[in-house]
Amino acid sequence: MTKSAVLGPEDTSVWSIPARSSAELRPYLGASPSIETTHAEIKRLAGDIVQDAATDWDKVKAIYNWVRANVRYEFDVDLQGP
């Protein structure tokens, strides 16, 4: 296994998180039985994680780092909610 750093773009000021996603992408970004994007606790936690982020790219990194440090894979035949 080879481990390497994920390098972000040098200038992220040209990008921003849109207030509303395009109709073409919406089916892939919404809630589903295993992806609970609208769950109140998940939304609150995401807000807490990014509260000190200065840019949208910093938000991406903060969420990535939080998930990497806190989410563990455990196989379970019966899916559990958040």
N, C-alpha and C positions, 0 to 999 in steps of 0.2 A: 504494500500500500504506500502510495506517495501522498504526502500532505503538503498543501501549498496554500498561501494566503489568497483570499478573494479580494481583488483590487477593484475598488469602485471607480467610477468615472472621475476624471480630474475636475471638471466643471459641472456641477449639478444644478447650477442656478438656472439653466435653460429648461429644466424639467420641474414639474410640480405634480402633486397628486390631484387629479381632477375632482371637482365637487361631485360629479356624476359620471359614471362610466358609460361608454358607448353601448348602444343596444346590442351590438355584435359580441361584446365581451360579457355583458350582464349574466347570461346563463352560466358562465364559468366562475363568477365571483360571488354568487349568492349563496344563501344557506342551503344545505342539503342534509339528509339524515346523518351523515358523518362529519359534516363541516358546519358548525353552528355559529356563523358569522354575526347573527343578530342577537345572540344570548347576552343578556344584560351584564353578567359577571365578566364575560370575555371582553365586551366593549369597555367596561370600567377598567379592567386590568390593562388593556392596550393603551388607554388614555394615561394611566399611571406610568407605564413603561416609557412612553414618549414625551412625558411632560417637560423634561429638560433638554429635549432635542432642538437644536437651532435650525436645522434644515430638514427637508423631507428625506434626504439620504441618511441623515443622522437617525431619523425615525426608523427607517428600514434596518439600519445596523443595530439599533437598540432592541427592536423586536427579534431580530435574528439571534442576537447574543442571549436574550432572555430565554428564548425557546431552547437554544442549545444547552444552556445551563440548567434549565428546570424541567424540561419535558423528557420523560423516559418512555421508551417503547416497552410495552408489556402485552404479549399476545393474550387475547381474551376472546373466546368465541362469541360471547354476548357483549356487544358494544355498549360502552358506558357513555353517558353524557359528560358535559364539562365538569 
